[in-house]
Amino acid sequence: MFWHNKSGFRDSRGLSIASLVLCAFLWSSGGVLIKLVDWDPFAIAGIRSIIGFITMIVLVGLPRFTFSFSQITAAVCYSATMILFMFANKTTTAANAILLQYTQPIYIVILGKWLLPDEKTGLSDWIAITGIFCGMVLFFLDDLSFQANLGNILAAISGLTYAISAIFIRRQKNERPADSFMLAHLITFIFSVYFIIRGGMPSLTGIAGLLLLGIFQTGIPSVLYARGVSGVPAITASLITMLEPIMSPVWVALFIGEIPSVRTLIGGGIILVSVTVRTIFKERREKNIKTAQKV
C-alpha cells in the first residue's frame, strides 16, 4: 500500500528520493509519447488525465477532496502545467519544452520565500538561478521564428505553474497531496471534453500512445511525486526530478529522430550543471549542520 500515516505515506527521506527518481524517469517518456499522438493538444491532455485519474484511484483509492486553498491552487496550477506543456511540445522541440519547464527552481526559490518560509534560500540557490537564466536565453536565440518562440514561452510559463503547484503540494505534506493531482486531472479532462469530441477518433498508434501517457507517464508518476514531495523540500524535489529533462530529449532523438540544436544542448547543459552543483552544495551544507548539531 502507498498510504500509511496521516500525511498519506511512510516516513522516509530515502523512499521520498527514490520515488522522485522513478517519477522523473517515467515522466521523461512524455516527449516521445506526445509526438506519437497526432491529435489536438487539448484532447491529448484530457484523455491522458482521465486515464491517469483512474490509474490513481486503483493505486491510492478514491479521492478525498477538501477543496482547501492549497489543494485547489495546486490542482489548478498543475492542470495548467500539463496543458501548457502539451501545447509547447506541439510548437517547439521536445528538448526545448522540457528543459524550459525545468526553470521551475527559479520560481520556487523566489516564491518560496513567502509561501514556504520554513525552507530557507541560500547563496547556492541564487547561483543556480543565474545559471538557469543564462541557459534560458540560449533557447530563445536558437530559433527566432514566432511559432518556435511561442512554444518556448508556453514551456517557460509551464515552469512557473509547475513551481506554484509544487509549493502548494508541499504545503499539504501533513495531508494527502495525491488528491491535488487527482483534482488536477479531473479539471484538465473537464476543460478538454469539447476538444475530445471535436477531435474524432485517434489512430491505433495514437490510442496506444494515450494509454501509455495516461498510465505510465501521468497516473503512476503522480502518485510517486506526491509521495516524494511530502518527504523533501520543494526545491530539492524539483532538482531531483531533473532526470526528466536529461532523459526526455534522448528518447525523442532515439525514437522520433528529433535532434536538439547546439544552442539547446549548451543551454540545457548550463541549466542542468547549475542545478546539479547547487544540489551538491546544499546537501553538503545540510550534512555539516547535522554533524555540528550532534556534536
C-alpha positions as CSV (number, residue, x, y, z in Angstrom):
1,M,0.0,0.0,0.0
2,F,1.1,3.6,-0.7
3,W,-0.7,5.1,2.2
4,H,0.4,4.6,5.8
5,N,0.4,7.6,8.1
6,K,-1.5,10.9,8.4
7,S,0.4,12.5,5.7
8,G,-0.5,9.6,3.4
9,F,2.9,8.0,3.1
10,R,5.5,6.2,5.0
11,D,8.1,8.5,6.6
12,S,11.4,8.0,4.9
13,R,13.6,10.5,3.1
14,G,15.3,7.7,1.2
15,L,11.9,6.5,-0.1
16,S,10.9,10.0,-1.0
17,I,14.1,10.4,-3.1
18,A,13.6,7.0,-4.8
19,S,10.0,7.9,-5.6
20,L,11.1,11.2,-7.2
21,V,13.8,9.5,-9.3
22,L,11.4,6.8,-10.6
23,C,8.8,9.5,-11.2
24,A,11.2,11.6,-13.3
25,F,12.2,8.6,-15.3
26,L,8.5,7.8,-16.2
27,W,7.8,11.5,-16.8
28,S,10.7,11.6,-19.3
29,S,8.7,9.4,-21.7
30,G,6.2,12.3,-22.2
31,G,8.0,14.0,-25.1
32,V,8.3,10.9,-27.3
33,L,4.7,9.7,-26.5
34,I,3.1,13.1,-27.2
35,K,4.9,13.2,-30.5
36,L,3.3,9.8,-31.4
37,V,-0.2,11.0,-30.9
38,D,-1.4,13.1,-33.9
39,W,-4.3,14.8,-32.2
40,D,-5.5,18.1,-30.7
41,P,-3.2,19.0,-27.8
42,F,-6.2,19.8,-25.5
43,A,-7.7,16.4,-26.4
44,I,-4.5,14.6,-25.6
45,A,-4.2,16.3,-22.3
46,G,-7.8,15.5,-21.4
47,I,-7.6,11.8,-22.2
48,R,-4.2,11.4,-20.6
49,S,-5.6,13.0,-17.5
50,I,-8.7,10.8,-17.2
51,I,-6.7,7.7,-17.7
52,G,-4.2,9.0,-15.1
53,F,-7.1,9.7,-12.7
54,I,-8.4,6.2,-13.0
55,T,-4.9,4.8,-12.5
56,M,-4.5,6.8,-9.3
57,I,-7.8,5.5,-8.0
58,V,-6.5,2.0,-8.5
59,L,-3.3,2.8,-6.7
60,V,-4.4,5.0,-3.8
61,G,-8.2,4.7,-3.6
62,L,-11.0,7.2,-4.1
63,P,-10.0,10.9,-3.8
64,R,-10.6,13.0,-0.7
65,F,-11.3,16.4,-2.0
66,T,-11.3,19.0,0.8
67,F,-11.2,22.0,-1.6
68,S,-8.8,23.8,0.7
69,F,-7.0,26.8,-0.8
70,S,-3.8,24.8,-1.0
71,Q,-5.5,21.8,-2.7
72,I,-7.3,23.9,-5.3
73,T,-4.3,26.1,-6.1
74,A,-2.0,23.1,-6.5
75,A,-4.6,21.4,-8.7
76,V,-5.4,24.3,-11.0
77,C,-1.7,25.1,-11.4
78,Y,-0.7,21.5,-12.2
79,S,-3.6,21.3,-14.7
80,A,-2.3,24.4,-16.4
81,T,1.2,22.9,-16.4
82,M,0.0,19.8,-18.2
83,I,-1.9,21.7,-20.8
84,L,0.9,24.3,-21.4
85,F,3.5,21.5,-21.7
86,M,1.3,19.7,-24.2
87,F,1.0,22.8,-26.4
88,A,4.7,23.5,-26.1
89,N,5.6,20.0,-27.3
90,K,3.5,20.6,-30.4
91,T,5.0,24.0,-31.2
92,T,8.7,23.6,-30.3
93,T,11.1,20.7,-29.9
94,A,10.6,18.2,-27.0
95,A,14.1,19.2,-25.7
96,N,13.1,22.9,-25.5
97,A,9.7,22.2,-24.0
98,I,11.1,20.0,-21.1
99,L,14.2,22.0,-20.4
100,L,12.4,25.3,-20.2
101,Q,9.8,23.8,-18.0
102,Y,12.6,22.9,-15.6
103,T,13.3,26.5,-15.0
104,Q,10.9,26.0,-12.1
105,P,13.6,26.1,-9.4
106,I,13.9,29.9,-10.2
107,Y,10.2,30.4,-9.3
108,I,10.3,28.1,-6.3
109,V,13.3,30.0,-4.8
110,I,11.6,33.3,-5.4
111,L,8.1,32.5,-4.4
112,G,9.1,30.0,-1.7
113,K,10.5,33.0,0.3
114,W,6.8,34.0,1.0
115,L,4.9,30.7,0.5
116,L,7.3,28.3,2.2
117,P,9.0,30.5,4.9
118,D,10.4,27.4,6.7
119,E,12.5,26.4,3.7
120,K,15.4,28.9,3.5
121,T,17.1,30.1,0.3
122,G,20.9,30.3,0.3
123,L,23.6,31.6,-2.0
124,S,23.8,28.3,-3.9
125,D,20.2,28.7,-4.9
126,W,20.8,32.2,-6.3
127,I,23.9,31.0,-8.2
128,A,21.8,28.2,-9.7
129,I,19.1,30.7,-10.7
130,T,21.7,32.8,-12.5
131,G,22.9,29.8,-14.5
132,I,19.4,28.7,-15.3
133,F,18.5,32.2,-16.6
134,C,21.6,32.2,-18.8
135,G,20.7,28.8,-20.2
136,M,17.1,30.0,-20.9
137,V,18.4,32.9,-23.1
138,L,20.1,30.5,-25.5
139,F,16.7,28.7,-26.1
140,F,15.1,31.9,-27.3
141,L,18.1,32.8,-29.5
142,D,18.0,29.3,-31.1
143,D,15.1,30.0,-33.4
144,L,13.7,33.5,-33.7
145,S,10.5,32.4,-35.5
146,F,7.2,33.2,-33.9
147,Q,6.0,29.6,-33.6
148,A,9.2,28.3,-32.1
149,N,9.4,31.1,-29.5
150,L,5.6,30.8,-28.8
151,G,6.4,27.2,-27.8
152,N,9.3,28.3,-25.7
153,I,7.2,30.9,-24.0
154,L,4.5,28.4,-23.2
155,A,7.1,26.0,-21.8
156,A,8.6,28.7,-19.6
157,I,5.2,29.6,-18.3
158,S,4.6,25.9,-17.5
159,G,7.7,26.1,-15.4
160,L,6.0,28.9,-13.3
161,T,2.8,27.0,-12.9
162,Y,4.7,23.8,-12.1
163,A,6.6,25.6,-9.4
164,I,3.5,27.0,-7.8
165,S,1.8,23.6,-7.8
166,A,5.0,22.1,-6.2
167,I,4.9,24.7,-3.5
168,F,1.2,24.2,-2.6
169,I,1.6,20.4,-2.8
170,R,4.5,20.7,-0.3
171,R,2.2,22.8,1.9
172,Q,0.0,19.7,2.1
173,K,2.7,17.4,3.4
174,N,0.7,16.6,6.5
175,E,-2.4,15.8,4.5
176,R,-2.7,13.7,1.3
177,P,-1.1,15.6,-1.6
178,A,-2.0,13.0,-4.1
179,D,-5.6,14.3,-4.0
180,S,-4.4,17.6,-5.6
181,F,-3.1,15.6,-8.6
182,M,-6.4,13.7,-8.9
183,L,-8.3,17.0,-8.8
184,A,-5.9,18.4,-11.4
185,H,-6.6,15.5,-13.8
186,L,-10.3,16.0,-13.4
187,I,-10.1,19.7,-14.1
188,T,-8.0,19.0,-17.2
189,F,-10.4,16.4,-18.5
190,I,-13.5,18.6,-18.0
191,F,-11.9,21.6,-19.8
192,S,-10.9,19.3,-22.8
193,V,-14.2,17.5,-23.3
194,Y,-15.1,19.7,-26.3
195,F,-11.8,19.2,-28.0
196,I,-12.0,15.4,-27.4
197,I,-15.4,15.3,-29.1
198,R,-14.3,17.6,-32.0
199,G,-11.1,15.7,-32.5
200,G,-12.7,12.4,-33.6
201,M,-11.0,9.0,-33.2
202,P,-7.2,8.9,-33.0
203,S,-5.3,6.2,-34.9
204,L,-4.3,2.9,-33.3
205,T,-0.8,4.3,-32.7
206,G,-2.4,7.3,-31.1
207,I,-4.6,5.2,-28.8
208,A,-1.6,3.2,-27.7
209,G,0.3,6.4,-27.0
210,L,-2.6,7.8,-25.0
211,L,-2.8,4.7,-22.8
212,L,0.9,4.8,-22.1
213,L,0.7,8.5,-21.4
214,G,-2.2,8.1,-19.0
215,I,-0.9,5.1,-17.0
216,F,2.9,5.3,-17.1
217,Q,3.6,8.9,-17.8
218,T,0.8,10.5,-15.7
219,G,-1.0,8.2,-13.3
220,I,1.8,6.3,-11.6
221,P,4.2,9.3,-11.6
222,S,1.5,11.5,-9.9
223,V,1.5,9.1,-7.0
224,L,5.2,8.9,-6.9
225,Y,5.7,12.6,-7.0
226,A,3.1,13.2,-4.3
227,R,5.0,10.6,-2.2
228,G,8.3,12.2,-2.9
229,V,7.5,15.9,-2.4
230,S,5.9,15.1,1.0
231,G,9.3,14.0,2.4
232,V,11.8,16.5,1.0
233,P,11.8,20.3,0.5
234,A,10.1,21.6,-2.7
235,I,13.4,22.9,-4.2
236,T,15.1,19.5,-3.5
237,A,12.2,17.7,-5.2
238,S,12.4,19.9,-8.3
239,L,16.2,19.3,-8.5
240,I,15.9,15.5,-8.1
241,T,13.4,15.4,-11.0
242,M,16.0,17.0,-13.3
243,L,16.4,13.4,-14.5
244,E,13.4,14.1,-16.7
245,P,14.9,16.8,-18.9
246,I,18.1,14.8,-19.3
247,M,16.3,11.7,-20.5
248,S,13.3,13.2,-22.4
249,P,15.4,14.5,-25.4
250,V,17.3,11.2,-25.5
251,W,14.1,9.2,-26.0
252,V,12.8,11.6,-28.7
253,A,16.2,11.5,-30.5
254,L,16.2,7.7,-30.4
255,F,12.6,7.0,-31.4
256,I,11.5,10.1,-33.3
257,G,14.8,11.3,-34.7
258,E,14.3,14.9,-33.4
259,I,17.9,16.1,-32.6
260,P,18.3,19.1,-30.3
261,S,20.3,22.0,-31.8
262,V,23.8,23.0,-30.5
263,R,22.3,26.0,-28.6
264,T,19.7,23.8,-27.0
265,L,22.4,21.4,-25.8
266,I,24.5,24.2,-24.5
267,G,21.6,25.9,-22.8
268,G,20.3,22.7,-21.4
269,G,23.8,21.8,-20.2
270,I,24.1,25.1,-18.4
271,I,20.7,24.6,-16.7
272,L,21.5,21.1,-15.6
273,V,25.0,21.8,-14.3
274,S,23.7,24.8,-12.4
275,V,21.1,22.8,-10.5
276,T,23.4,19.8,-10.0
277,V,26.2,22.0,-8.4
278,R,23.5,23.7,-6.3
279,T,22.2,20.3,-5.1
280,I,25.7,19.1,-4.1
281,F,26.5,22.2,-2.1
282,K,23.1,22.2,-0.5
283,E,23.4,18.5,0.6
284,R,26.9,19.1,2.0
285,R,25.8,22.1,3.9
286,E,22.9,20.2,5.4
287,K,25.2,17.3,6.4
288,N,27.6,19.7,8.1
289,I,24.8,21.3,10.0
290,K,23.5,18.0,11.2
291,T,27.0,16.9,12.2
292,A,27.6,20.1,14.2
293,Q,24.3,19.7,15.9
294,K,25.2,16.1,17.0
295,V,28.5,17.4,18.4
